Amino acid sequence: MTSQLEFVSVSNSEEAQRLRFILNQCFNFPLSDSLSYWQSLGTENFRAVRQSGQLLGGLVIYQMGQWFGSQQLPMAGIAAVGVAPEYRGTGVVTELLRHTLRELYANGAALSVLYAATQRPYRKVGYEQAGNYCAFKLAAESINLDLGEEYLKKIRSIPMRSVVPISHEVFHDIYRQKAIQNNGNLERNRAIWERLVQPRKEEVMYAYLVGSETQPQGYIIFNQKQEGQQLQLVIKDWVALTPAAGRRLWMFLGDHRSIIKEVLWHGSAIDPFLSLLSEQTYKIIRLERWLLRILDVPKALSKRGYPVGVEAELHLKVRDNLLPENNGNFLLAVSGGQGEVTRGGRGELQLDVRGLAPLYTGLFTPYQLQVTGQLEGSEKALSVASQLFAGSEPWMSDFF
């Protein structure tokens, strides 16, 4: 069957309607939501698979960037991978992914990221767990800061300025200053930003900037929703660039305790701003990992940033069953925080493209990946790789 498959961009309204119908069934999208979702991403970013003129399924590509080592790389997010139920189990998804990955490689993307409902089909084509997506819950009444009265007054004097109407462009620069410093954070596209600020039916969105008008130190975007008998404050996005901004945001949230029972948000599993709270009363209510696929090994290694002050060479041997351009020995030479990749070298660190993903992002150390059998290497190679890929926990707060 797979030899007869045809992979196409969605080119007309009839195909678009058929694919929307399939994806609605796969993911239980409300019809109104699916239309706005389609429009926000653009028809040109949807891909479909046909057989004998019959559309079987498809997916969508998010054209974005992603930050690693304070450098942005071109990244293609994959979402809404769906096949009509009567064609499942026939290998359609695997072939659709294979074709899409080859297309993304040809178009210059270095990385691809997705959230997997089931991991097996994505691991078959080279994706692997590479970073965290974490959800928290915190009782509003438990938000306290161990600070003196005078310092609390100083923090409270930092202005919280309401943003009305909410325009996501206001937050771009502040967000980017944070994203640069956090491995895995997105260079968001317009669709991601619009989803953060646009309310759904019967929702009201609120947004505030922290600090002076000329030099804001952070922001928060949130809504409030009824959950049973309780009112929750749901943070859609927030950033604190300074210790003072972090404390001001916690104080702002604590000031909602008279009406808000719980505060919910997504963030880093190892968030330093959680240590500003006087007690560990927050709970992790969801923790999953997004998957990353290295599309172009030389580009991904050379465009990523590295620790300044580390001067080293890493000799890699990579296996990739799908993209032959990634097979072979590569020499990564790092100096001044930048990497240069050439073909050749001694191949002292041996791994396939799946094992490269969590090493690249820093989710696991080379020694941890060796224990799980995802790479093999000499002690020197393991030590060098540990230095080169050290950094912050790879995470993102965005789901797509």
C-alpha positions as CSV (number, residue, x, y, z in Angstrom):
1,M,0.0,0.0,0.0
2,T,2.7,2.5,1.0
3,S,4.2,2.5,-2.5
4,Q,1.0,4.0,-3.8
5,L,0.9,6.9,-1.4
6,E,1.1,10.5,-2.6
7,F,2.2,13.3,-0.3
8,V,0.9,16.8,-1.0
9,S,0.4,20.2,0.3
10,V,-3.3,21.1,0.8
11,S,-4.1,23.0,-2.3
12,N,-7.9,23.5,-2.4
13,S,-10.9,24.0,-0.2
14,E,-12.3,20.5,-0.7
15,E,-9.1,18.9,0.5
16,A,-8.8,21.4,3.4
17,Q,-12.4,20.5,4.5
18,R,-11.7,16.8,4.3
19,L,-8.5,17.1,6.3
20,R,-10.2,19.3,8.9
21,F,-12.9,16.6,9.2
22,I,-10.3,13.9,9.8
23,L,-8.4,15.9,12.3
24,N,-11.6,16.9,14.1
25,Q,-12.3,13.2,14.5
26,C,-8.8,12.3,15.6
27,F,-8.5,15.0,18.3
28,N,-12.1,15.8,19.1
29,F,-11.7,19.4,18.0
30,P,-14.8,21.5,18.1
31,L,-15.6,22.6,14.6
32,S,-15.3,26.3,15.5
33,D,-11.9,25.8,17.1
34,S,-10.6,23.7,14.2
35,L,-11.4,26.5,11.7
36,S,-9.6,29.2,13.7
37,Y,-6.7,26.8,14.2
38,W,-6.4,26.2,10.5
39,Q,-6.6,29.9,9.7
40,S,-4.0,30.9,12.3
41,L,-1.5,28.5,10.9
42,G,-2.2,28.9,7.2
43,T,-3.1,26.4,4.6
44,E,0.4,26.3,3.3
45,N,1.6,24.7,6.5
46,F,-0.6,21.6,6.3
47,R,0.5,18.4,4.6
48,A,-1.7,15.6,3.5
49,V,-1.3,12.0,2.3
50,R,-3.5,10.6,-0.5
51,Q,-4.0,7.2,-2.1
52,S,-5.9,6.8,-5.4
53,G,-7.3,10.3,-5.0
54,Q,-8.6,9.6,-1.5
55,L,-7.2,11.8,1.3
56,L,-6.2,9.6,4.2
57,G,-4.8,12.0,6.8
58,G,-2.2,14.7,7.4
59,L,-0.3,17.0,9.8
60,V,0.6,20.6,10.3
61,I,4.1,22.3,10.4
62,Y,4.9,25.1,12.8
63,Q,7.7,27.2,11.4
64,M,9.6,28.5,14.4
65,G,12.9,28.8,16.1
66,Q,14.3,27.2,19.3
67,W,17.0,28.4,21.6
68,F,20.0,26.3,22.6
69,G,23.2,27.7,24.2
70,S,21.8,31.3,23.7
71,Q,21.6,30.7,19.9
72,Q,18.4,30.4,17.9
73,L,18.1,27.5,15.4
74,P,15.5,27.0,12.7
75,M,13.0,24.5,14.1
76,A,9.9,22.9,12.6
77,G,7.2,21.9,15.0
78,I,5.0,19.0,14.0
79,A,1.4,18.8,15.3
80,A,-2.1,17.4,14.6
81,V,-0.7,14.2,13.0
82,G,-3.9,12.3,12.2
83,V,-5.1,9.5,9.9
84,A,-8.7,8.5,9.3
85,P,-9.6,5.5,11.5
86,E,-10.2,3.1,8.5
87,Y,-6.6,3.6,7.4
88,R,-4.8,3.3,10.7
89,G,-2.4,0.5,11.3
90,T,-1.3,0.4,7.7
91,G,2.0,2.4,8.0
92,V,0.5,5.6,6.7
93,V,1.7,7.7,9.6
94,T,5.3,6.5,9.4
95,E,5.5,7.2,5.7
96,L,3.9,10.6,6.1
97,L,6.5,11.5,8.8
98,R,9.4,10.1,6.7
99,H,8.3,12.3,3.7
100,T,7.8,15.3,5.9
101,L,11.2,15.0,7.6
102,R,12.9,14.8,4.2
103,E,11.1,17.9,3.1
104,L,12.0,19.8,6.3
105,Y,15.7,18.8,5.8
106,A,15.6,20.0,2.2
107,N,14.1,23.3,3.3
108,G,16.9,24.0,5.8
109,A,15.4,23.2,9.2
110,A,18.0,22.0,11.7
111,L,15.5,20.6,14.3
112,S,12.0,19.3,14.6
113,V,10.0,19.1,17.8
114,L,6.6,17.5,18.7
115,Y,4.5,16.4,21.5
116,A,3.6,12.7,21.2
117,A,0.3,11.1,22.2
118,T,2.2,7.8,21.6
119,Q,5.9,7.8,21.2
120,R,6.6,4.6,19.1
121,P,5.8,6.0,15.6
122,Y,8.0,9.1,16.2
123,R,10.9,7.2,17.6
124,K,10.8,5.0,14.5
125,V,11.8,8.1,12.4
126,G,14.4,9.4,14.8
127,Y,12.6,11.5,17.4
128,E,13.6,11.1,21.1
129,Q,12.7,12.6,24.5
130,A,14.6,15.9,24.8
131,G,12.9,18.3,27.2
132,N,10.3,18.9,29.8
133,Y,6.8,20.3,29.8
134,C,5.6,20.8,33.3
135,A,2.3,22.0,34.9
136,F,2.1,23.4,38.4
137,K,-0.7,24.1,40.9
138,L,-0.4,26.3,44.0
139,A,-2.9,27.3,46.6
140,A,-3.2,31.1,46.5
141,E,-3.4,31.4,50.3
142,S,0.0,29.7,50.6
143,I,1.9,32.3,48.6
144,N,4.2,34.0,51.0
145,L,7.6,35.5,50.8
146,D,10.2,35.5,53.6
147,L,11.0,39.2,53.4
148,G,11.2,42.0,55.9
149,E,8.4,44.5,56.1
150,E,10.4,47.3,54.5
151,Y,11.5,45.2,51.6
152,L,8.0,44.0,51.0
153,K,6.8,47.6,50.8
154,K,9.6,48.3,48.3
155,I,8.6,45.3,46.2
156,R,4.9,46.3,46.3
157,S,5.8,49.8,45.0
158,I,6.9,48.2,41.7
159,P,4.1,49.1,39.3
160,M,1.8,46.5,37.7
161,R,0.4,48.1,34.6
162,S,-2.6,46.7,32.9
163,V,-2.3,46.1,29.2
164,V,-5.6,47.0,27.5
165,P,-6.2,46.0,24.8
166,I,-3.9,43.0,24.9
167,S,-1.5,43.0,22.0
168,H,1.1,40.2,22.1
169,E,3.7,42.4,20.4
170,V,4.1,44.3,23.7
171,F,5.6,41.2,25.3
172,H,8.0,40.0,22.5
173,D,11.2,41.6,23.6
174,I,10.7,40.7,27.3
175,Y,9.9,37.1,26.4
176,R,12.9,36.9,24.1
177,Q,15.3,38.1,26.8
178,K,14.2,35.2,28.9
179,A,14.0,32.6,26.1
180,I,17.7,33.3,25.0
181,Q,18.8,32.0,28.4
182,N,16.7,28.9,28.6
183,N,17.5,25.8,26.4
184,G,14.4,24.6,24.5
185,N,12.4,27.8,24.7
186,L,10.7,28.7,21.5
187,E,11.2,31.7,19.2
188,R,7.4,31.8,18.9
189,N,5.6,32.3,15.7
190,R,2.5,34.4,15.4
191,A,0.1,31.4,15.8
192,I,1.7,30.5,19.2
193,W,1.5,34.2,20.4
194,E,-2.1,34.6,19.3
195,R,-3.1,31.5,21.2
196,L,-1.7,32.9,24.4
197,V,-3.6,36.2,24.3
198,Q,-6.8,35.4,22.5
199,P,-9.6,34.3,24.8
200,R,-11.8,31.3,24.0
201,K,-15.5,31.4,24.3
202,E,-16.7,33.1,27.5
203,E,-13.1,33.7,28.7
204,V,-11.7,37.1,29.7
205,M,-7.9,37.6,29.4
206,Y,-5.9,39.9,31.6
207,A,-2.3,41.1,31.1
208,Y,0.1,43.2,33.1
209,L,3.5,44.6,32.7
210,V,5.9,44.7,35.7
211,G,8.0,47.7,36.2
212,S,8.4,51.1,34.7
213,E,6.9,52.1,31.3
214,T,10.3,52.6,29.8
215,Q,12.0,49.5,31.2
216,P,9.6,46.7,32.1
217,Q,11.1,43.8,34.0
218,G,8.4,41.2,33.3
219,Y,4.8,40.5,32.5
220,I,1.9,38.1,33.2
221,I,-1.0,37.0,31.0
222,F,-3.8,35.0,32.6
223,N,-7.5,34.3,32.9
224,Q,-9.8,33.1,35.7
225,K,-12.0,30.1,35.4
226,Q,-14.5,28.3,37.6
227,E,-13.6,24.7,38.5
228,G,-16.4,23.2,40.5
229,Q,-16.9,25.5,43.5
230,Q,-13.4,27.0,43.2
231,L,-12.1,29.9,41.1
232,Q,-8.7,29.3,39.5
233,L,-6.2,31.8,38.1
234,V,-4.7,30.2,35.0
235,I,-1.4,31.8,33.9
236,K,-1.0,31.6,30.1
237,D,2.5,33.1,30.1
238,W,4.7,35.0,32.5
239,V,8.3,36.3,32.6
240,A,10.4,37.8,35.3
241,L,13.8,39.2,34.2
242,T,14.9,40.4,37.7
243,P,14.6,39.1,41.3
244,A,12.4,42.1,42.1
245,A,10.0,41.3,39.2
246,G,9.8,37.7,40.3
247,R,8.9,38.7,43.9
248,R,6.4,41.3,42.6
249,L,4.6,38.7,40.5
250,W,4.4,36.3,43.4
251,M,3.0,39.1,45.6
252,F,0.5,40.0,42.8
253,L,-0.7,36.4,42.7
254,G,-0.9,36.2,46.5
255,D,-3.1,39.3,46.5
256,H,-5.8,37.3,44.7
257,R,-6.2,34.9,47.7
258,S,-9.5,36.4,48.8
259,I,-11.2,35.2,45.6
260,I,-8.8,32.7,43.9
261,K,-8.3,29.3,45.4
262,E,-5.5,28.0,43.1
263,V,-3.0,29.3,40.7
264,L,-2.0,27.1,37.7
265,W,0.8,27.5,35.2
266,H,3.3,25.8,32.9
267,G,7.0,26.3,33.4
268,S,10.4,24.8,34.1
269,A,10.5,21.7,36.3
270,I,13.6,23.3,37.9
271,D,12.5,26.9,38.2
272,P,14.7,29.1,40.3
273,F,11.8,31.5,41.0
274,L,10.0,28.7,43.0
275,S,12.8,29.1,45.6
276,L,11.5,32.6,46.3
277,L,8.4,31.1,48.0
278,S,8.7,30.6,51.8
279,E,7.5,27.0,51.5
280,Q,7.3,24.3,48.9
281,T,3.5,24.2,48.7
282,Y,3.3,24.0,45.0
283,K,2.5,20.7,43.3
284,I,3.6,19.3,39.9
285,I,0.3,18.1,38.3
286,R,1.7,17.2,34.9
287,L,5.1,16.3,33.6
288,E,5.8,15.0,30.2
289,R,8.6,15.3,27.7
290,W,8.6,16.7,24.2
291,L,10.5,14.9,21.5
292,L,13.2,16.4,19.3
293,R,14.6,15.2,16.0
294,I,18.0,16.4,14.7
295,L,17.3,17.0,11.0
296,D,20.7,18.3,10.0
297,V,23.6,17.1,12.2
298,P,26.3,19.6,11.0
299,K,23.9,22.6,11.0
300,A,22.5,21.7,14.4
301,L,25.9,21.2,16.0
302,S,27.5,24.3,14.4
303,K,24.6,26.7,15.1
304,R,24.1,25.8,18.7
305,G,25.8,27.9,21.3
306,Y,28.4,26.4,23.8
307,P,29.8,27.4,27.2
308,V,32.2,30.3,26.7
309,G,35.7,29.4,28.0
310,V,35.5,25.8,26.8
311,E,38.0,25.0,24.1
312,A,37.5,21.4,22.9
313,E,37.1,18.9,20.1
314,L,34.5,16.2,20.0
315,H,34.8,13.3,17.6
316,L,31.3,11.9,16.8
317,K,30.1,9.0,14.8
318,V,26.3,9.3,14.0
319,R,23.9,6.8,12.5
320,D,20.7,7.9,10.8
321,N,18.6,5.4,8.9
322,L,16.3,8.0,7.3
323,L,18.5,10.9,6.3
324,P,21.8,9.5,5.0
325,E,23.4,13.0,5.0
326,N,23.6,12.6,8.8
327,N,25.6,9.4,8.7
328,G,29.3,9.2,9.4
329,N,32.0,10.8,11.4
330,F,31.9,14.5,12.4
331,L,34.4,16.6,14.2
332,L,32.9,19.4,16.4
333,A,35.5,22.0,17.3
334,V,34.3,24.5,19.9
335,S,36.0,27.8,20.7
336,G,34.6,31.1,22.1
337,G,31.2,29.7,22.6
338,Q,30.8,28.7,18.9
339,G,31.1,25.4,17.1
340,E,32.5,24.4,13.8
341,V,31.7,21.0,12.2
342,T,33.7,19.2,9.6
343,R,33.4,15.7,8.2
344,G,35.9,13.1,9.5
345,G,37.5,12.6,12.8
346,R,38.0,9.5,15.0
347,G,34.4,8.8,15.9
348,E,35.1,8.5,19.6
349,L,31.5,9.1,20.7
350,Q,29.2,6.7,18.8
351,L,25.4,7.2,18.8
352,D,22.4,7.2,16.5
353,V,20.4,10.3,15.8
354,R,17.9,9.5,18.5
355,G,20.6,9.3,21.2
356,L,21.9,12.6,19.9
357,A,18.7,14.5,20.7
358,P,18.8,14.4,24.6
359,L,22.6,14.9,24.5
360,Y,22.1,18.0,22.3
361,T,19.5,19.6,24.5
362,G,21.1,18.7,27.8
363,L,18.2,16.6,29.1
364,F,20.6,13.8,30.0
365,T,24.4,13.8,30.5
366,P,26.6,11.6,28.3
367,Y,27.2,9.3,31.2
368,Q,23.4,8.8,31.8
369,L,23.0,8.1,28.1
370,Q,25.8,5.6,28.2
371,V,24.1,3.7,31.1
372,T,20.8,3.5,29.0
373,G,22.7,2.3,25.9
374,Q,22.0,5.3,23.8
375,L,25.7,6.1,23.2
376,E,29.1,4.6,23.6
377,G,32.4,6.5,24.0
378,S,35.8,6.8,25.4
379,E,36.2,8.4,28.8
380,K,37.8,11.5,27.2
381,A,34.9,11.8,24.7
382,L,32.3,11.5,27.5
383,S,34.1,14.2,29.5
384,V,34.3,16.6,26.6
385,A,30.7,16.1,25.7
386,S,29.7,16.7,29.3
387,Q,31.4,20.1,29.2
388,L,30.0,21.1,25.7
389,F,26.4,20.2,26.4
390,A,26.2,21.5,29.9
391,G,23.5,24.1,30.5
392,S,20.0,24.8,31.8
393,E,17.3,22.2,31.9
394,P,15.7,22.1,28.4
395,W,12.0,23.0,28.7
396,M,9.2,25.0,27.2
397,S,5.9,26.3,28.4
398,D,4.2,26.2,25.0
399,F,2.2,23.3,23.8
400,F,1.4,22.8,20.1
